[in-house]
Amino acid sequence: MLGIRPMLVPLSEADGLFFDIRYATPDNLAGYPIYRRPRALLVPEARMALLHARDLAAALGLRLLVFDAFRPVEAQWALWHAVEDKRFVADPRLGGVHPRGVAVDLTLADPGGTALPMGTGFDATEEASAHGTLSLPAEALRNRAILLGIMTAAGWDHYRLEWWHYQLHDPRRYPPLSASAVPDGPM
């Protein structure tokens, strides 16, 4: 697939997902909106894997709450400059995985859309955000384990330092994309 410009497809509430696109608000690591519009996009293969995860979550009476998906290279640069601990943001010169449309940041929610406790917030750049951390309440550890199990069973890989981040295996098959790749205009 390398060399082929992948198509990005939108995710919506009609897909049975909840959304809190943080980078379209000031409630994110940069402290200001990075996206003009709250949109979640993925390449078709990633979208299908996410919908499989949605079905696995639904079988447990849970829903998925999406914080971020495709992130244009321009937005990756904004985060690169905003985050001090570079373990929590990919170097945009190397492309990262969000700019390829094959990564999603998300959490579990109850049927009404309330996020389940995960021990730290989304995008918390601290050691307690890592998978395998034991210094959290049992409920948060259980919720993280359920999310990890759902996403892994649906074909996703995880980033060990961020309980919320999942990506397709072999993401470098897809090229990084800029804001011009967004259907219906930039994010």
N, C-alpha and C positions, 0 to 999 in steps of 0.2 A: 504494500500500500504506500510505501515511501515514494514521494514524488507526485502522488495524486493528492489533489486538494480535497479533503473530506468534506462532506456536507454536514452542517450542524442542524440538528432538529430540536425544536423547543419541547420542554416539559411543561405541563400545566396541571392545574387542580383537577381537570377532567381525567388525568392519569391516576387519580387517587392519591396524590401526594400533597403535602403541605409545604409552604414556602416561607422563608424569612431570609431573603437575599440581602445579607448584611452589607455587601460592598456597594449597595445602592443607597445606603444610609450612613450617617456618621458613626454608627455603633460598630466599628471595626478597628483593626490594628492601626490603620492610617489616621483615624480620627475625623475623616471627611469622606463624603461619597466618592467612590472610585468609578461606579457605573452610573450612567444617566438614567437607565431604566432597570427595574428589577426583573431580569430575565434569567432563566436557567436553560442552557443548551448543552447538548452532548452529540457526539457522533452516533449514528444509528446502532452500532454494536454496543456501545455503552448504555444507550437508552434502553435497549432490550434487557441488558443485564440488570439495570436499575428496576425495571418493571418486574423482573423475576424476584428481586429482593423485596419489592413492594408486596408481592403475593406471599412470600415466605413470612413477612412481618404480619400480614393480615391473618394468616393461619394461626398466629399467636394472639390475635386481638389487638395488634399494634399498627401504627402507621409510620411512615418516614417523613421527616421534616428536613427539607433541603436548604442549606445555607449558601452553597455555591456550586457551580459546575464549570462550564467553559469560562475561562478568564483570558481575555485578550492579552497579548504580549505587553501592550501598553499598560494594562492594569497590573501585570506581574512586576513591571518596573516600579510602579507606585508602591507596591508592597515591599519590594526589595529595599527601597530607600527608607521605608517606615519601620521596618523590623530590625532591631539590633541583633538578636540571636539568629544568625543566618541558617541554623538547623531547621528553622520553622518556615522558611520561604526559599523556593528554588531560584537559583541564579537565572535570570531571564536570558543571559547570553547562551545558556545551555538549553533553553526552551522550556524547561519545567514540564509538568504533566497537565496542569489545568489549561494552559494555552493550546493543548492538543485536542481538547474536547473529550478526554478520556478519564477525567477525574471528577469526583463529587465529594463535597463536604456535607455531612448530614448527621442527624441524630434520630433516635426513636421518639415517638410521641404516642400519647394515648389516643383513643378514637376521636376525641374532641380537638386535638391539635396541640395539647400541652406537652412540651418536651419533658422526657423522663430525666431524672437526676443522673448526671454522668461524672460528678465529682469535681469537674472544672468546667468553665465555660468554653464555648466554641472559640477557637483561636487563642486560647490561653497559652502563652509561650513560657511554660514552666514544666519542670520534671514530672509533676503530677498528671500531666496530660498524656503521658506515654502509656501504651498498652503494657499490661503486666505490672503496673504500679500497685502496690499493696497497701499504701497509706490512705486509702479512701474508705468510706462507709461501705458495708456489704451490698447495699442496694445499688450504689453506683458501680461497683465491680460487676455485679450481676447484669446490670443494664449494658455495660460495655461488652461483656462476654456475649450477650444475646445479639447485640449489633454486629460484633465481629463474626459470630457464627452465621448470621443471616447473610451478611455481605460476602463472606468466603464461600458459602454454599451457592450463592448466585454468580460466582465467578470473578469476584473482585479480589485484588491484592490490597494490603494495608501498608501504611507508613507507621512504623513502630512508635514514633514520638507524638503522634496525633490520633487520638481515639476517633475523631470525626472524619479523617481523610481516607478515601478509598480510590483506587485506580485500576484500570484494566491491566492485565499482565502484558508485558512487552509494549509499553506505551510509546516507545520511540519509533514504532512502525508508522506513527502518525506525525505529520509535520506540525510545528507550532504555528498558530494563526494569529493574525492581528484583528483589530476591531472591524476592519473592512470585510471580514468573513461572516459577520453577523447578518442573518437574513433580516430584511426590513430595517437596515440601518444600524449604526453603532450602539453599543450598550451604554 
